[in-house]
Amino acid sequence: MTINEFNFAGKKAIVRVDFNVPLDENGKITDDTRIRGALPTLKKILADGGATIIMSHMGKPKGKVDAKKSLGQIREAVEKALGVPVAFAPDCAKAADAAKALKMGEALLLENLRFYPEEEGKPVGIDKADPAYDEAKKAMKASQKEFAKTLASYADCYVMDAFGTAHRKHASTAVIADYFDADNKMLGLLMEKEVQAVDAVLSNIKRPFVAIMGGSKVSSKIGIIENLLGKVDKLILCGGMTYTFAKAHNGEIGDSIVELDKLDVALGVEELAKKNGVELVLGSDCTATNGLDFGTMSVKEGAQIINCPANNVPAGFEGVDAGPESQKAFAEAIKGAKTILWNGPAGVFECDAFTAGSRAIGDAIAEATKNGAFSLIGGGDSVACVNKFGLADQVSYISTGGGALLEAIEGKVLPGVAAIKGE
């Protein structure tokens, strides 16, 4: 069943969305991309004459109530975006009365699912090494099913539209589907688009295929990097990973972020690239500072900002962005590409002084897209970059999922998709 085939008239649909949006210190949304991404599905349900129960997580409260992660903070923004009354249920597991009172054409937003440990299905307060862990895990799985059953009881049908969490077998993303028959559970419009976009990158590759992987750690990206090395023509590695690669060749990296236990992994990536005939593009220079305040994302007064080789960062300085030569090399590598995947920034783009590397990548992708390339942007930071630089309408597709996108590209089965398809 697809959402376009389904008539929601007179039905209550419980929809798993990804409203894990960034908030400032006052609880105001700083980037509403994920809310906007869910609107087509939610509006389709309402336009048919149905009602929608919206569920999501926010942050990682780890099974405990945390006011700073309450979805109540975004209720007004959701109501404004949706254009219909949106009620709020302050306890997602005790919302039966609120769901029952819901009228057709209205919406109900449930409180953060992750305030309950049953959502993620992981035992809380017990170490994996504890002999009692297996029993605790078994008990939690049973509780997770009951939690999912409760959520399912609020509605007539279920729509999975949270690609960002589709790689997790949580109560609301996969287990809940067991309580609806095949004709009453479906992927939302956003999920369908996400699956199609991944397919365009993996199954319908037009060459040259260039992937850009940024971020701070090699360890968190190694699976996707190794998989991409069997598919791409060029792979740009940037961001904090730069310094692990530099250190692997005995470079001096000052106070730059590094994974000293992954130096052999970095060398292995270089070898695999060579073996597969992939052009590996690493930053040769960087912008470094001795005074970045990560709390305020600003440069401290009196601090220095310099450009230097990525393998010769002075003591006391840390590399925080790709340097001018690296920016040119990245742009040149992207030029002429026909398929592009970008996940992860080239630097600390949140600080306005260090946006140049990520901006160079974004501009080059926009130019290649204008010339016919299919460009897929994924991951919260990359999406934030695109939005910050005003390039959202100059790329082919912006994915709302970070980890889910990477796992899909690795070829892994996503539980959130498999649960709908009955796989």
N, C-alpha and C positions, 0 to 999 in steps of 0.2 A: 504494500500500500504506500502510495506517495501522498504528500499533503495536498497536492493539486487535485487528486482524485477523490479526496475525502470531503464530505459535506458536514461542517461543524454545527449546522443549524440545530438549536435546542440542546447542544451538548456542552459539557464542561471538559475542557482539555487541560491536563497538567503538562506544562512545558518546562523542560530542563534547559535553561539558558546559561550563558556565562556572563554574569554581571559582576565579575571580579574586577571592577574598574579602579583605577588609582584615585585616591582622595588626598586632598591637602590637609594641613593640621586642623582646619575648621570643618572637615568632613565634606568638603565640596569636591565634586568630580573634576579632575584635571584633563581627562581624556575619555569621551563618551563613545568611542569607536565600537565597543562591544554592545552597548545598548542599541546603537543605531543598527548594528548588524542583525539583531534579533527582531527588529520591527516588522519586516515583511511577513514573517511567520505569525507573530502575534496579531497583526492587523488582518491577516487572512482569516484567522479564526473568528475574530470579532465581526468582520465584514460578512461572513457566512451566516451570522446570527448566533454564534456561540459565545461562551464565556471562557476566560483563560485564568488558570492558576499558575503563577510564575514562581519557579524555584531556582535557587542558585547558591553558590558559596561565595564567600569573600575572605581572602587571606587564608591564614593557617592558624585558626584559634585552637586547634588540637583537642576538640571535644569539650571545650569550655566556653561559656558565655563571655564575650568581650565586646563592650559597648562600642569600641573603636572600629569593630568589624561588623557592626549591625547593618543589615540591608535597609533598615528604617531610614538611614541617612540619605538614601537615594530614591525613596518612594516618590517624592514630589517630581524629581527629574524624570522618572519613568512615566508618571502620570502625564506630564507635559509632553513627552515624546510620543506617547501612545494616543493621547487625545480623548481618553475616557477615564472615568473615575477608577482609581486604583486603591483598594483597601489594603491594610497591612495586618498580617497575622504575626504577633510577637513570639510565637512558639510554633515552629514548623510541624512538630509532632502532635500538636493539640489544636489543629486548625479545622477540625471537622465542622464545627458550627459556622465558622466564617465561610467555609466552602459551600455549605448548605444554603447559606443566606445570599450567596452570589447570584445576581440576576444576569440574564443573557445581555451581552454587550458591555459587561463590566469585567474588571480584572482584580485579582487578589495576588499580592506579593507575599510570599512566605519568608520568615526570618532565616538567616544564615543556616544552611543545612549542616555545616561543619561545627555548629555548636553542640551537635550530637556526635560522639565517636562512632556511632553505628553507620553514619554516612560513609566514612572511609573504610570501616570494617576492620580497624586495627586495635588490638588490645592497648589500653592506656595504663601507664604506671607499672608496667612489668617488662623487664628486659628479655630480649630474645634468648639470652643464655640461661635464663631461669628455667628449671625443669618443668615448672607449671605453665610455661608459655604456650605450649601446644594446646593444652586444655582451654586456656584463656582465649586463644585464637578461635578454637572450635565454637566456644560459647558466643564469642563476638559475631561470628558468621551467622549463627542462628538469630542473634539479636538484629543483625543487619537485615535479614529477610523480613523480620517483623516490622522494622522501621520502614522498609520499602513497601510492604503491604499496607501500612498506615497511609503513606503518601498516595499510593495508588487508589485507596478507598475514597479519596476526595473527588475523583473524576471519572468520566466515561471513556476517555481515551488518553493516550500518552504520546507526546512529541519530543523527540530528542533533538535539540538544536544547539547543543553546547560542544562545539568541536574542540574547544580548549581543554575539555576534560574527558574527551572521548577515549583517551588512552588509559583511563582509570576504571576499574571495575567497582565503582561505588554504588551505593544504594540507589541514588537518583539517576545515574548514568547508564546502568546496565541491569541491576537486580530487579528494579521496578518493572521492567519489561515483561518479566515472567508472569505478572498479574493482569496482563492484557492479551487478548487473542490477536492473531496475526492481522485481522482487519481493523484493529483499534490501536495500533502502535505504528509509528512512522518517523522517518527523519524529517526535520524541518527544512525550510528553504535554504537557510544558511549552511546546514550540514551537507545538503545536496551540492551546493556550489563549492564547498571545501573539497569534497570527494572528487568532484570534476577537475578542480584546479590541481590537485595532487596527481591525478591521472594525466593531465597535460604535461606535467613535469617528468613523470616517470615512464608513461606508456606511449606518449606521443611526442617524443623529444625531437625538436628541430635543432640542428647543430650550426654553429658551435654552442655548446651548453656550458655556461659559466656559473659556478656557485660561489657565494661569498659567505664565509662563516666567521662571525666575530664573537665577542664575549670574553669573559675572563679566564675560563678554564678549558684546557684540552680534555680533561677527564670527562666533563659533561657532554662533550661533542664527539668523542672518539668513535662511537658506533656509527654516527651519521657521516663522519669524515671518511671512515673506511668504506662505507657503502657508496658514498658519492665518488670515491676514487675509481670505482668500477663503472661509472656512468658519465662523468663530466669530461670536458676537454681541458678546462682550466679551473683551478680551485684557489681562491683568494682566502688566506687565513690572516685575520687581523684582530685588533683589540688586545686584551691582556694576554692572549695566547702567544703573541709575538715574542714575549720575553722568555717564555719557556723554551721556544725554539732557539732564541739567541743564546740562552744559557747552555743549551744542549751542545752548542759549538764553542763552549768556554768563553762566551761573551760577558762583558761587564754590564750589568743591568741596574746598578744602584739599588734603589728601594722599590723597584717595579714589582708588580705582582708576578709570582712564579710558582710552578708546581715542581719542586725539586725531585719528587718521586716519579715524575712523568717525563723525564728527559729522554729515556730510552723509547718511550712511546712517540715522542716528537721525531726522533731519528727514524723510527719505524714508518711513520707517515711519509717522510721524505723518500724512503726507500720504495714504499708501495707506489707512490706517485711516479717515481722513475720507472718502475717495473711496468706500470699500466700506461705509460706514455702521456701522463697528465702533467700539464704545466702548473707547477705549484708557485703561487705568487705570495711572498712574504714581505712585510714592510722592511725596508732597508734603513729608514730613519724614523724618528719620532719627535713629538713635542713632549717635553718633560717639565716638571715644576717641582719646587721644594716647598710648596705651600698650598696644596689643595685641601680645603675644608669639606670633607665628605658630608658633614651634617647639613651645611647650608648650600653645598654644591657651588662654592665660590672660591676664588683665590684670595688667600690671606693678604692683608696689607703688607707691602714690602717684599713679598715673595717674588722669586724670579721665574720666568717662563723662557725656556730655551729650545732650540732644535738641535738634535744630535743624532749620531748613528744609533740604531736600535740595539746594537751590540757594544755600545760604549757610552752608557748612561752614567754621568758622574755620581759619586757617592752623595747620598742625601737627596737625590732627585729621583722622581719616578716617572716612567713613561705613561702619559695619559691620553695620547692621540697619535694618529699616523702623521708623520712629517710631510713636508712638501713633495719630496721625491717619491715617497710611498703613495701619496695621493695621485700623482701623475701615473705611476705604474698601475695602480688599481683601475683608474679610468681607462687606460690604454688596454688593459686586459678585458674590460667589459665591452669596449667598442667592437661592434660587429657581431656581438652575440645574438643568437636567435631564441635561446631559452635561458632564463636567469632565475636563480633562487638566492634570496638574501635572508640570512638569519643571524642577527647579532651585530651591534655597532662596532665602529673602528676605534672608539675612544669613549671618554667620559662626556658624552654629548649633552648630558643634563646640565653641565656647566657651559655657559655660552662661550667661554674662552677656548673650549676644546671640541668644537663641532665640525671643524674643517675636514677631518678625515671621513666622517660619516656623510657629511654633505657632498663630498667629492664622489663617493660611491652612489648616493641617491641621485645626483645630477646625471651621472653616467648611465645609470639604469633608466632614468626618464628619457634620455636621448636615444638609447638603444630601443626602448619601447616605441618611441615615436617612429623609429625606422623599421618596425615590424616584429620586434622580439616579444615573446610572452614572458612577463616578469611576475614572479610570485614572491611576495614579501611576507615573512612569518616571524612570530615571536614578538612579545610585548615591546621590547626595546626598539626593534627595527620598525615596528608600526609607529611607535612614538616619534622616531626619527623622521619618517616619511611625513607624518602630520606636522611636526615642528617646522619642517622645511617647505611645507605647502606643496608636496608632490603627490598627494593621495590620488588625484585625478590624472596623474601622468604615468601610473604603473598599471599593469593588467589586473592584478588581483592582490588584495591584502587579506591574509589569513588571520583569523582571530585566535588561532591555536599556536602555541609555541612547542611544548613537549609533544602534543598530539601530532602536529605537522611533522616533526622530526621522526617520530616513530612510524608514521605512515610512509614517509620517504625511505625509512630503513626497511620497509616491506613488512612491518609487523601488523598483525590483526588488531584493530582497535575494538575493545570490548563494547564501547558505546554504539558502534556500527553493527557488530556481530549480534548484539542482543536484539536489535530491530529485525535483522535479516534471519534470525533464528539459527545462526551458525554455531 
